[in-house]
């Protein structure tokens, strides 16, 4: 009976496994970024992911490179790669270093909302009343985590105490920028991909990302820094773990999940990363944690579930 239940819901289970994989990759990238820098982590993990996807494409499609993509695919997926991988992930990975993966991934829960707003403004997609309520829940959950009342003057009543940020504003803005990049990248990917192969579409985005970071390294003269980073075996080991669990296994299982379950349910289940990451952050990254942060994370995920279901 248990086996039959698992088979009947294999898409949903794959989505849950994907969320776990992305949690592992976020922690691995945070750790690696603190050792060798977020810029170095980005180009290394994209290069690794491109190799993984090339092998996977060769096995599944018989070709290692997206040579059958149309000009439309190349143009819009390349723009998507610049927005999502270069701009968005550059900001996100720096946010990992500044405020940690836990808060960064919570802020990333804004990505579906941002994608919906961009889709409404650009592609003419509709936003329902239920999705509007879901957006409000997401905003409230995040606000509960990142805002606090100033307790520096205990004599003042709570109603007169100023509301302050619990985390550095630079880190929060970087994480928000990452969410904007991911949301914008998703919309651009949808427009550019059409019915083209998903894995090959990600390859095109990765190629653009690698080229974009290569230009940044050249402009900033950081190739020597990258060379030194590659010598840090501990950091490279963690980046490798992140690349395997994130861009490779994470994307692979997400594609499997979407094949056997509805996109809405899969997206909602994969959004539980902000809660899954809490024990990792406490026991591995030794971060301090408050009960209201769990409540905020659950409220945010509730909003994402409502948004997609």
C-alpha positions in Angstrom: 0.0 0.0 0.0 2.8 2.4 0.9 4.6 1.6 -2.4 1.4 2.3 -4.4 0.9 5.6 -2.5 4.5 6.6 -3.4 4.0 5.7 -7.1 0.7 7.6 -7.3 2.4 10.7 -5.8 5.9 10.3 -7.3 5.7 13.8 -8.8 5.0 15.4 -5.4 7.7 13.4 -3.7 10.2 14.5 -6.3 9.2 18.1 -5.6 9.9 17.6 -1.9 13.3 16.0 -2.7 14.0 19.0 -5.0 13.4 21.4 -2.1 15.8 19.4 0.1 18.4 19.5 -2.7 18.1 23.2 -3.1 18.4 23.6 0.7 21.7 21.7 0.6 23.0 23.8 -2.3 22.1 27.1 -0.6 24.1 26.1 2.5 27.0 24.8 0.4 27.1 28.0 -1.7 26.9 30.2 1.4 29.9 28.3 3.0 31.9 28.4 -0.2 31.1 32.1 -0.8 32.4 33.1 2.6 35.7 31.3 1.8 36.4 32.4 -1.8 33.9 35.1 -2.6 30.5 35.1 -4.2 31.8 36.2 -7.7 34.2 33.2 -7.8 31.5 30.8 -6.6 29.1 31.9 -9.4 31.4 31.3 -12.4 32.7 28.0 -10.9 29.3 26.6 -10.2 27.9 27.7 -13.6 30.8 26.0 -15.3 30.2 22.8 -13.4 26.5 22.9 -14.0 27.1 23.4 -17.8 29.3 20.2 -17.8 26.6 18.3 -15.9 23.8 19.4 -18.2 25.9 18.7 -21.4 26.4 15.1 -20.2 22.7 14.8 -19.3 21.7 16.3 -22.7 24.0 13.8 -24.5 22.4 10.9 -22.7 18.8 12.1 -23.0 18.9 13.8 -26.4 21.9 12.4 -28.2 23.5 15.9 -28.4 25.7 17.7 -25.9 25.0 21.2 -27.1 21.8 23.2 -27.9 22.6 23.4 -31.7 18.9 22.9 -32.6 17.8 26.1 -30.8 16.2 28.8 -32.9 17.4 32.4 -33.0 14.4 33.4 -30.9 15.5 30.8 -28.3 19.0 32.1 -28.3 18.2 35.8 -28.0 15.6 35.6 -25.2 17.2 32.8 -23.3 20.5 34.6 -23.4 18.8 37.7 -22.0 17.2 35.5 -19.4 20.6 34.2 -18.5 22.0 37.7 -18.0 19.1 38.7 -15.9 18.8 35.5 -13.8 22.3 34.0 -13.6 24.5 37.1 -13.9 22.6 39.9 -12.2 20.2 38.0 -10.1 22.5 35.2 -8.8 25.4 37.6 -8.4 23.3 39.6 -5.9 21.8 36.5 -4.3 25.2 34.8 -3.7 26.5 38.0 -2.2 23.4 38.1 0.0 24.4 34.6 1.2 27.6 36.1 2.5 26.0 39.2 4.1 22.8 37.8 5.7 23.1 34.0 5.2 21.3 31.5 3.1 18.3 31.3 5.5 17.2 34.9 5.1 18.2 35.1 1.5 16.0 32.1 0.6 13.1 33.6 2.5 13.5 36.8 0.4 13.6 34.6 -2.7 10.0 33.6 -1.9 9.1 37.0 -3.5 10.2 35.6 -6.9 6.8 34.1 -7.8 5.1 37.4 -6.9 7.7 39.4 -8.9 7.3 37.0 -11.9 3.5 37.4 -11.7 3.7 41.2 -11.7 6.2 41.2 -14.6 4.0 38.7 -16.5 1.0 40.8 -15.9 2.7 44.0 -17.1 4.6 42.5 -20.1 2.8 39.3 -21.2 -0.8 40.4 -20.3 -1.2 37.5 -17.8 -3.9 37.9 -15.2 -3.5 38.2 -11.4 -6.5 36.7 -9.5 -7.9 38.0 -6.2 -6.6 34.8 -4.5 -3.1 35.5 -5.8 -3.4 39.0 -4.5 -4.2 37.7 -1.0 -1.3 35.2 -1.4 1.1 38.1 -2.2 -0.1 39.9 1.0 0.7 36.8 3.1 4.1 36.5 1.5 4.9 40.2 2.3 3.6 39.8 5.9 5.6 36.7 6.5 8.8 38.3 5.3 8.1 41.5 7.2 7.7 39.5 10.4 11.2 38.1 10.0 13.1 41.1 8.8 11.4 43.8 11.0 11.6 44.4 14.7 10.8 47.1 17.3 13.7 49.0 18.7 14.2 47.9 22.3 17.1 50.2 23.1 14.9 52.4 25.3 12.8 50.1 27.5 10.9 53.1 29.1 9.1 53.8 25.8 5.8 52.0 25.2 5.6 49.6 22.4 3.4 51.9 20.3 6.1 54.6 20.3 9.0 52.3 19.5 10.5 52.6 16.0 10.4 49.6 13.7 13.9 48.6 12.6 15.4 46.0 10.3 16.7 42.9 12.0 19.3 42.3 9.3 21.7 44.6 7.3 19.8 46.5 4.7 22.5 45.9 2.1 22.1 42.1 2.5 18.3 42.4 2.3 18.5 44.5 -0.9 20.9 42.0 -2.4 18.5 39.2 -1.6 15.6 41.2 -3.0 17.7 41.8 -6.2 18.2 38.1 -6.4 14.4 37.5 -6.3 13.9 40.2 -8.9 16.5 38.5 -11.1 15.0 35.1 -10.7 11.4 36.3 -11.2 12.4 38.3 -14.3 14.6 35.4 -15.6 11.6 33.0 -15.3 9.3 35.3 -17.4 12.1 35.7 -20.0 12.7 32.0 -20.0 9.1 31.2 -20.5 8.9 33.6 -23.4 12.2 32.5 -24.9 11.8 28.7 -24.4 8.3 28.1 -25.9 8.2 24.3 -26.6 12.0 24.0 -26.8 13.8 21.4 -24.6 14.1 22.5 -21.0 17.6 21.1 -20.3 19.0 22.7 -23.5 17.3 26.0 -22.6 19.1 25.9 -19.2 22.3 25.2 -21.2 21.8 28.4 -23.2 21.2 30.4 -20.0 24.3 28.9 -18.4 26.5 29.7 -21.5 25.3 33.3 -21.3 26.0 33.4 -17.6 29.5 32.0 -18.0 30.3 34.6 -20.7 28.8 37.4 -18.5 30.9 36.5 -15.5 34.0 36.0 -17.7 33.5 39.6 -18.9 33.2 40.8 -15.3 36.4 39.0 -14.3 38.2 40.5 -17.3 36.9 44.0 -16.5 37.8 43.8 -12.8 41.1 41.9 -13.4 40.1 39.1 -11.1 41.3 36.0 -13.0 44.2 35.7 -10.6 41.8 35.7 -7.7 39.8 33.0 -9.4 43.0 31.0 -9.8 43.7 31.2 -6.1 40.1 30.3 -5.3 40.4 27.1 -7.4 43.4 26.1 -5.1 41.1 26.2 -2.0 40.1 22.5 -2.0 37.7 22.9 0.9 35.8 25.7 -0.7 35.8 24.0 -4.1 34.5 20.9 -2.5 31.5 22.8 -1.1 30.9 24.6 -4.3 30.9 21.2 -6.1 28.3 19.9 -3.6 26.2 23.0 -4.3 26.5 22.5 -8.1 25.5 18.9 -7.9 22.6 19.4 -5.6 21.4 22.7 -7.1 21.7 23.3 -10.8 22.0 19.5 -11.6 20.0 17.3 -9.3 17.7 20.1 -8.2 16.7 21.0 -11.7 16.6 17.4 -12.8 14.2 16.3 -10.0 12.1 19.5 -10.6 11.7 18.5 -14.2 10.7 15.0 -13.2 8.2 16.4 -10.6 6.6 18.6 -13.2 6.2 15.7 -15.6 4.1 13.7 -13.1 2.4 16.4 -11.1 0.8 19.8 -11.8 3.1 22.8 -12.0 1.2 24.7 -9.3 1.5 21.9 -6.7 5.2 21.3 -7.6 6.0 25.0 -7.3 4.3 25.2 -4.0 6.1 22.1 -2.6 9.5 23.3 -3.8 8.9 26.6 -2.0 9.3 25.1 1.5 13.1 25.7 1.4 12.8 28.7 3.9 11.6 26.2 6.5 13.8 23.3 5.6 16.9 25.5 5.8 16.3 26.5 9.4 17.8 23.4 11.1 20.8 23.5 8.7 21.4 27.2 9.6 21.2 26.5 13.3 23.2 23.3 13.6 25.7 23.7 10.7 26.0 27.5 10.2 25.5 28.2 14.0 23.1 31.0 13.3 20.8 32.5 16.0 17.1 31.8 15.6 13.9 33.3 17.0 10.4 31.7 17.1 8.9 34.6 15.1 11.2 33.7 12.3 9.7 30.3 12.0 6.2 31.8 12.1 7.2 34.3 9.4 8.7 31.5 7.2 5.6 29.3 7.6 3.4 32.3 6.8 5.5 33.1 3.7 5.3 29.5 2.5 1.5 29.5 3.1 1.3 32.5 0.8 3.3 30.7 -1.8 1.0 27.6 -1.5 -2.1 29.8 -1.9 -0.5 31.6 -4.9 0.1 28.3 -6.8 -2.9 26.2 -5.8 
